[in-house]
Amino acid sequence: MNSLYIHIPFCAKKCLYCDFYSIGHDEKLASKFIDILSAQAMTLKIQFDTIYIGGGTPSVLESRLLEKLLKSLKAAACNVKEFTIEANPESITAKKLKLFLNYGINRISIGVQSFDDKKLAKLGRIHSGQKAIEAVNLAKHSGFKNISIDLIFGVWQETLGAWKEELKAAMELPLKHISCYSLSYEKHAKLSALLKEKSIIPQSDEVTVKMYEHAIDYLGKNKFFHYEISNFSKAGFQCKHNLNYWQNNSYVGLGPSAVSYREGKRAKNISDGKKYIELAGKGKSTVVFNEKLSLEMQAKETAAIKIRTTEGIDFDWFKKRTGFDFLKLESDDIDFLIKQRLLKYKKSRSKESGIALTRKGFLFCDSVSAQLL
């Protein structure tokens, strides 16, 4: 399975918590960038199963630029099973939604983050809760059948009761997928500076855990299947693009900071939009880092990523996928993680057929992944 990720770095405003590469929206720069990106897209010789346009905020671009990019992707998207674009509520319009659908985009991921105006202001978002609701409904009325939203929990001073109300509000909308992320204080995000200044006091781990566990239980009762640490979907609506990542399959990345991974080789593009345009315009490589992984490291990375899913790792699947026996490869770590009650065996026909996270394991998934590496 092959996937294509395209990074659009432009944003109307940088959110306080964001650590992804992004820059302020500039029409002239965006026009040059889309010219470069479109030219690159037309040289792709791979048929992709999934395409994901993320950012940044792709929907901040003018319709003419979005159309130019989408036209350039026609060949690459011939047999695509899932074609996603990220969008923010304030930049979604009926015209853009129609454009997306006309060019084969069949999934939209809307950066809602919250329905509470005060919480949105804390996070540095520029839309209102009402605008978020309107954006989701507009996407539905425009013809989108697969709508996803992102929500953030664990914000300072946020209560468990307030988070419960957010999830109730989400259940009123025509959604097929919800991503719930615990607020993190990334090193290079503006929020970290506020934390250091003691301008804010982070939410307690106890309350954040209760919020996460409530999301798992409440969304499950409402038929949103918990299929990965932060992701929930209605049956059949898991994000195929992300599943490809979590199975450690091949993908190509276009745009600044985007990563490609094929045949055990990983390459990362420069995290600088202007430099990316300059290099690509001169026909030079935009890659600033690359590495070739050994077969064993490929297998270990597959284990560390795949364990994030609720289905965990099937031993037979792992053997076919990597050529390695999972139990032999990770024997010492498995024993330790099971004793810590972070992992559990899955059984089929009364024998151990795989491994998966426990309820406690979901809370410490990053530690589990690091141990498997």
Residue pairs with C-beta under 8 A, 6 or more apart in sequence:
1 49
1 50
1 244
1 247
1 249
1 250
2 46
2 47
2 48
2 49
2 244
2 249
2 250
2 251
2 252
3 48
3 49
3 50
3 51
3 52
3 241
3 244
3 245
3 249
3 250
3 251
3 252
4 44
4 46
4 48
4 50
4 51
4 52
4 76
4 251
4 252
4 253
4 254
5 51
5 52
5 54
5 241
5 251
5 252
5 253
5 254
5 255
5 258
5 259
6 37
6 41
6 51
6 52
6 53
6 54
6 69
6 253
6 254
6 255
6 258
7 21
7 54
7 55
7 56
7 253
7 254
7 255
7 256
7 257
7 258
7 269
8 53
8 54
8 55
8 56
8 57
8 58
8 60
8 61
8 255
9 21
9 22
9 23
9 33
9 55
9 56
9 255
9 256
9 257
9 273
10 22
10 23
10 24
10 25
10 26
10 29
10 30
10 33
10 55
10 56
10 57
10 60
10 61
10 273
11 22
11 23
11 24
11 25
11 55
11 56
11 57
11 60
12 24
12 25
12 57
12 60
12 88
12 90
12 91
12 126
13 24
13 124
13 126
14 22
14 24
14 124
14 190
15 123
15 124
15 125
16 122
16 123
16 124
16 189
16 190
16 191
16 194
17 123
17 124
17 152
17 183
17 184
17 185
17 186
17 189
17 190
17 191
18 186
18 189
19 186
19 187
19 188
19 189
20 55
20 56
20 257
21 56
21 256
21 257
21 271
22 55
22 56
22 57
23 29
23 273
25 57
25 60
25 61
27 62
29 273
29 274
29 277
30 61
30 62
30 65
31 65
32 277
32 281
33 273
33 276
33 277
34 61
34 65
34 68
34 69
35 68
36 276
36 277
36 280
36 281
37 69
37 72
37 254
37 255
38 68
38 69
38 71
38 72
39 72
39 280
40 254
40 280
41 69
41 72
41 73
41 76
41 254
42 72
42 75
44 75
44 76
44 252
46 76
46 252
47 76
47 78
47 79
48 76
48 77
48 79
48 80
48 252
49 79
49 80
49 81
49 82
49 240
49 244
50 80
50 81
50 82
50 83
50 84
50 240
50 241
50 244
51 73
51 76
51 77
51 80
51 82
51 83
51 84
51 241
52 84
52 85
52 86
52 241
53 69
53 84
53 85
53 86
53 105
54 84
54 86
54 109
55 86
56 86
57 86
57 87
57 88
57 91
57 111
58 66
58 85
58 86
58 87
59 66
59 85
59 86
59 87
59 88
59 91
59 92
59 96
60 88
60 91
61 69
63 95
63 96
63 99
66 96
66 99
66 100
67 99
67 103
70 99
70 100
70 103
70 104
70 105
71 103
73 103
74 103
77 83
77 103
77 104
80 104
81 240
82 106
82 107
82 146
82 239
82 240
82 241
83 104
83 105
83 106
83 107
84 105
84 107
84 108
84 109
84 148
84 239
84 241
85 100
85 105
85 107
85 108
85 109
86 108
86 109
86 110
86 111
87 96
87 108
87 109
87 110
87 111
87 135
88 110
88 111
88 127
89 110
89 111
89 112
89 127
89 131
89 132
89 134
89 135
90 126
90 127
90 131
92 110
92 135
92 138
92 139
94 138
94 142
97 108
97 138
97 139
97 142
97 143
97 144
98 142
98 143
100 108
101 142
101 143
101 144
106 144
106 145
106 146
107 144
107 146
107 147
107 148
107 239
108 139
108 144
108 146
108 147
108 148
109 148
109 149
109 150
109 177
109 179
110 132
110 135
110 136
110 139
110 147
110 148
110 149
110 150
111 149
111 150
112 132
112 135
112 136
112 149
112 150
112 151
113 119
113 120
113 123
113 125
113 150
113 151
113 152
114 120
114 123
114 125
114 129
114 132
114 151
114 152
114 155
114 166
115 129
115 132
115 133
115 166
115 169
115 170
116 129
116 162
116 165
116 166
117 128
117 129
119 155
119 158
119 162
120 127
120 128
120 129
122 155
122 156
123 152
123 155
123 183
124 190
127 135
129 169
132 149
133 169
133 173
136 147
136 149
136 173
136 174
136 175
137 173
137 174
139 147
140 147
140 174
145 176
146 176
146 177
146 237
147 173
147 174
147 175
147 176
147 177
148 175
148 176
148 177
148 178
148 179
148 233
148 239
149 170
149 173
149 175
149 177
149 178
149 179
150 178
150 179
150 180
150 181
151 166
151 167
151 170
151 178
151 179
151 180
151 181
152 180
152 181
152 182
152 183
153 163
153 166
153 180
153 181
153 182
153 183
153 208
153 211
153 212
153 215
154 182
154 183
154 203
154 207
154 208
154 211
154 212
155 183
155 203
156 200
156 201
156 202
156 203
157 203
158 203
158 207
158 211
159 207
160 207
160 210
160 211
160 214
163 211
163 214
163 215
164 214
164 218
167 214
167 215
167 218
167 219
170 178
171 222
175 234
176 233
176 234
176 237
177 224
177 231
177 232
177 233
177 234
177 237
177 238
177 239
178 219
178 224
178 231
178 232
178 233
179 230
179 231
179 232
180 212
180 215
180 219
180 230
180 231
180 232
181 230
182 208
182 211
182 212
183 191
183 202
183 203
185 191
185 192
185 195
185 202
186 192
191 200
194 200
195 202
209 363
212 362
212 363
213 359
215 232
216 226
216 362
219 226
219 232
220 226
220 232
223 234
223 235
224 232
224 233
224 234
225 232
225 233
225 234
225 235
225 238
225 310
226 232
226 310
227 233
227 238
227 309
227 310
227 311
228 238
228 242
228 246
228 308
228 309
228 310
229 308
229 362
229 365
231 238
231 239
231 242
233 239
243 309
244 251
245 251
245 305
246 305
246 306
246 308
246 309
247 302
247 305
247 306
247 321
248 261
248 298
248 301
248 302
248 305
248 306
248 321
250 261
250 262
250 263
251 259
251 260
251 261
251 262
252 260
252 262
253 259
253 260
253 268
253 269
254 269
255 269
255 276
256 269
256 270
256 271
256 272
256 273
256 275
256 276
256 286
257 268
257 269
257 270
257 271
258 268
258 269
259 266
259 267
259 268
259 269
260 266
260 267
260 268
261 267
264 292
264 293
264 294
264 295
264 298
265 290
265 291
265 292
265 293
266 290
266 291
266 293
267 287
267 289
267 290
268 287
268 288
268 289
268 290
269 276
269 286
269 287
269 288
270 276
270 279
270 286
270 287
270 288
271 288
276 286
279 285
279 286
280 286
293 301
295 322
295 323
295 324
296 324
296 329
298 322
299 318
299 322
299 323
299 324
299 329
300 329
300 330
300 372
300 373
301 373
302 318
302 321
302 322
303 313
303 318
303 326
303 329
303 330
303 372
303 373
304 369
304 370
304 372
304 373
305 369
306 312
306 313
306 318
307 313
307 343
307 355
307 356
307 357
307 365
307 368
307 369
307 372
308 357
308 365
308 369
310 356
310 357
311 356
312 346
312 354
312 355
312 356
312 357
313 326
313 354
313 355
313 356
314 346
314 353
314 354
315 325
315 326
315 327
315 352
315 353
315 354
315 355
316 353
317 354
318 324
318 326
319 325
319 326
326 355
327 334
330 372
333 371
333 372
334 343
334 355
336 371
337 343
337 361
337 368
337 371
338 344
338 345
341 358
341 360
341 361
342 357
342 358
342 360
342 361
342 364
342 367
342 368
343 355
343 356
343 357
343 358
343 361
343 368
344 355
344 356
344 357
344 358
344 361
345 352
345 354
345 355
346 352
346 353
346 354
346 355
346 356
347 353
348 354
357 365
357 368
361 368
